[in-house]
Amino acid sequence: MATKKIIAICQSGGEFETENDGSLSYRGGDAHAIDIDDQMKFSDFKMEVAEMFNCSFGAMSIKYFLPGNRKTLITVSNDKDLERMIKFHGDSITADVYIVMEENGAADVSNMSDSRSSRTTLSEAVPPLELPLDVVDDTTQPNIPLGAPLDIDGTNHIDAHFNLPPEVLSVRPLSVVPYEKHAKAAEQWQDTITGVGQRFSSVHEFRETLRKYAIAHQFAFKYKKNDSHRVTVKCKAEGCPWRIHASRLSATQLSICIKTMNPTHTCGGSAVTVGHQSWVAGIIKEKLKIFPDYKPKDIVNDIKQEYGIQLNYCQAWRGKEIAKEQLQGSYKDAYSQLPFLCDKIMETNPGSLATFTTKEDSSFQRLFIAFHASLSGFVQGCRPLLFLDSIPLKSKYQGILLTATAADGNDSVFPVAFAFVDAETNDNWHWFLSQLKSALSTSCPLTFVADRQKGLRESISEIFKDSYHGYCLHYLTEQLIRDLKGQFSRDVKGIMIEDLYHAAFAPRPEEFHKITEGIKSLSLEAYNWIMQSEPQNWANSLFQGARYNHMKSNFGELFYSWASDADELPIIQMVDVIRGEIMELIYFRRTDSDQWLTRLTPSMEEKLEKESLKVSALQVQPTTGSKFEVQGEFTEVVDMDGWDCSCKGWQLTGLPCCHAIAVINCIGRSPYDYCSRYFSTESYRLTYAESVKPIPDTDWAMQNDYSEAAMTVTPPTRRPPGRPTTKKVGSQEAMKRQLQCRITLRIKCITYCTCKRRRLY
């Protein structure tokens, strides 16, 4: 196969700027070209870039834009990312690559040793001045306490009512670091106010400019008058004559002009106050756009280093929240745009289903989305097997993400549908499955792998007739441990979980019963619980559906990673992130499969090869008809017409077992003729044949009459106080058990039991 080569135009030292349509442009800096190909290692590429720009290898990140999408920067962090970037640019000769340097925060003095050295700074030698956060205001407007909701007035009103984490409720006053060490960043603001006659587009712009001017000249001020059409400010120092007054040019204009100004200071400057956290937001917004994980403690360090302002954690946190809302949009506005979003999804992606419901008070209740590319891919190329799961969200209003995923022919997770709901309830699961039923155009009986609780059992059987419900083994083991009343040690519980898994995977009923009898000798209570838990819905030997040895509902955990990247965004942006992830996943997997030359997908080729290696030890006894006897360690009977083997491996996996392959070789056929069609490369390509189409930016919906004509949607009930609970990926008992030696567990178990038993492996 020919090596794919492109020229990477590496750019560094410039800045990203946001255009009117929300796209990003890169201005300034240097550019160098590097020849790369799909054989190049990421570490080599990064090292070459670091040497070219004379920068630190570990302090830079490499990013690029998806073609046709200048709003999303993709990070290259490993060999696979680099290979995909090259493939993604298709027949292009060049690819624009951006080198982003992450600045190092100042050292945290609080963590330094008590001993002093020659590196003692002026800020350590001189006690810092402590001042309140808000500018002193002598008008009748009340001071806004830090713990209260913050409303920022002006032309760009921001709804900034935040729930503060408990650790930031204790607010300390702001202190100022000596200016000599930190004048560089503020120098650009020294001439922001020039004098009488200078105009500003709004009162808000004047206030922000005044704050920057005061920081640059190191003085504090207080308002004498401060309203929507006039602002009068004087120096805070007693007796200092510095003063400025600005007001509107006329009653019909919003622009404001400086009418009088005394620029003289006799106080020599005192201290700086930051004012509203909107100032902090304006400073950090561009960096937050490039580094979404910009931490409040790093904001504190950077502001201190660059501007000489000492913030506390609370001030940095609230400034970051305001900046996030400025960048991402309002949470409240996002809910009001849901009608527009649903219509646009179905308009741009025909065959998709996007719908939502509200409560009687018009507050959000649930949103269901299934893209046509996902629905078509499932019906055309995936096994009739669906996994249902739920993910708690950490967004401002919390909520739950319900997901339906499938397994593609390569045993990778394939997203089918998802929904945002206000809570995980029986009613919401029933609604989700009803929407899923209406979206899927298939009459084939489906097998679901899901929890047996939360109304799923009744909803699945009611909505999907003749379907099968396989209980998720993860939730089953958790329920078993919770329900056991006896005093069992952690080790004994670990043995029970291990035996339950063995019983679930046992291919034949006699093996299932033999293992459960072993559990009975350990605990009659556990045995009775297992036999009453409807094993016909979770044991391979008794289950009537086809689950292809997939025993857990959190298959692949794809949505978990997507949700962790997006669950703090407004709901519109969350949907767009997931849409983008699905679009990218389909594109890359379709591109990868174009290179395959095998009849089966890679993972299935590997499994078939492993079974084929066992054939040499088997002997096929000639017979008439379609049934054959195969002798090896055990004697098995293979029915070629029924695609059945007495070992049950063929039926459980969809691939011929070693006994079936021995017979297939004996009769001169190909094993590929007896593999499930879902494992073929052709079916895999059908799964990813359709694409998720782009959706127009939803912001323009707020500029026309669409939102007024559509149904009103308001945010759901505010989330309860406190940190949201985190969903455990695996049982704690099971995870602890994995750290134990199996032999040690057996010895402890035998010591615990009054009778010894023969264990099955």
C-alpha positions, 0 to 999 in steps of 0.5 A: 500500500502506498505511503500517504504524504502531506506537508504540515504547515506548522504555525506558532506564536500567533493568536486565535480570533473569533469571527462573527460566524463563530469560526476561528482564525489564526493571526500572526506568528511564524510558520514552518513546513514539515514533510510527514507521512502515515508511517511517522511516529507522533513523538518524532513529529512533536520532537521535530516541531519542538526543535524547529520552534525552539520550544519545550517538548512537554509544554506544547500541544498540537492541534488542527481543524477538521476540513470545513469546520473552523469552529472545532480544534482537534488535538493530536496526542498519539500515533493514531491521532497523527495517522487520522489527521493525515487520512482526514486531509484526503488528497490535500497536499498540505495541512495547517497545524497549530502549535499551542504553548501552555503557559506555566503558572507562577509558583504557589507560595503557600506550598514553599518551604518555611526557610528563606533563600536568596530568591525571596520576592518583594511580595514576600518581604512586603505584607500584601494590602487586603481589599474587598473585591468590589469597587467602593460605591457611594451611590444608593446601589447596594454592594453585592456580596460574593456569595450572592448571585451576580448580575452584571449590568450593561449592554451585554447582560450575563445571567450568572447565577451560580451554585458555588461548590462548598469549598469556595464559599469561604471568601477572602478579600483580594490582595495586591502584589507589588506592581514593579514585578508584574507591570508587563501585561498591564502596560498595554492599558496605560493609555486606554483612557486619553481624556475629555472627548473620548467616546465609548460604545456603552456604559459597560465598555467605559466601566471595563476600560476604567478598571483596566486603566486603574490596574495599569496606573495602580490606584483604586477608585470609587463611584460617586454616580453610576447608572445606565447613562452617567458615571462619575468616579473619583480616586479612593485615596482621601484628598486625591483630586483625580476624578472623571465624569462620563455621560451620554451624548444625547438621550437617544444615543447609547454611546458615552463620552468623557465630559470632565477629567482631572488626571492628576494624582497626589496620592502616589497610587494606592491599591487596585481593585478588580471589581466584577468578575467580568474583568477576570472573565475578559482576561481569561476567555481566549485562553479558556477557549484553547484550554477548556480545563484551565483550573481556577488555581492556575487562573489565580497564579496567572493573574498574579504573575501578569497583572499583580492582582491576587485573586482568591479561589472563589473569584477565579472560579466565578470569573471562569464561570462567566467566561464559560457562559460567554463562550458557550452561551446561556444555559437558559437560552439553550433550552429555549432553542430545543424546538429549533434544534429538533426541527433542524436535525430532522431537516438536515438529516432526513430519516432522523428522529428528534423530539422533546417533551416539557412539563405542565409549567413548560420546564424541560423534561426529556429530549430524544435524538436518533440520527438516520446514519445510526438507525440505518447502520444498526438495521443494515449491518449490526446484530439485532442486539441493543444495550441500554444504559444511563449516565448521570450528568454533572451539568448545571441542572444535572439530569440523566443521559439514556443511551442505546448502543449496538455492537458492530461487526468488529465488536466495537460499540456503535451509537444508535440513540440517546436521550436527555431526561430530568431523572431516571424513572420508569416513565422516562425509560418507557418514553425512551423505548417508545421513541426508539421503537418508532425510529427503528424500521425493523421487524426482526426480534431484538435482544436487549441487554439492560438492568432488570430494574427501573421499569425496563423489564415491563417496558421492553416486553410491552413495547418490543413484542417477541423481544428478549431481555438479557439482564446486565451481569454487572447490575445483577452482581451488585444487587446480589451483594446488596441483598445478602443478609448474612455476615460474609467477608469480602473474600467470600463475596468475591467467590460468589461473584466469580461463581455467578460469572462462571454460571452465566457464561456456562454454555450448557445447563448441566454446567450451570447447575453444577456451578450453582450447586457449588454456590449452594454449599457456600451459602444457601441464601445466595443460591436461593437468590440466584435461582429466584433472579430469573436465570433464564434472562442472564445465563447463556445455557438458559437464555433464548435470545442471541446476546453473542456472549455480551453480558453487560449493558455498559458495552464499550462505555463510549457515551461515558467518555463523550459525556465526561467531555460535554456534560458541563455544557449547555444542552444544545452544546452537549447535543452538538458535541455528541453529534460531532463525535458520532460524525467523526466516529463514522467517518474514521471507521468507514475510512479504516474499513476501506483498507481491509482486504479480509472477508471478516472484520479484523477481530473476527478474523483473529477469533476464527484463526484461534479456533482453526489452530485447535482443529489439528487435535480433532478427528471427524467420524464419517457419517451420513446426513448433516450430523457429524461426530467430532472426537477430541478431549471430549466428543461433540456432535456437529449439525451442519444444517442447523449451524449447531454444535453440542459444545454451544460455542457456534451458537453463542458466538456466531462463529464456527467453533473448532469442532465445526471447522473440523467438519467444514474442512472435512467436507471441503467447504470454507469456514467463511461460509458458516460465519454470521453475516454480521461479522463480514467486512461487507456488513461492517461497511454497511453499518458505516455507509451513511454519514451524520450531516452538519447542522447550522449554528443555532444562534441565529434562531434567537435573532428571528421570530422562530423562538417566539412561534415555537413552544416555550421551553424553560430549564428544568427545576434547579438541581439540589445543592451539593456535589452530584453523585458519580456513577461507578463503572464497576462494582466496588466488591468486584474491583476489590476482588480482582486484587486478590489472588485466586488461590488465596481466595480459595483457601480462605473460602475453604476455611470459611466453609464447613465442607469442601467442594470441587470448583469448576473452571 
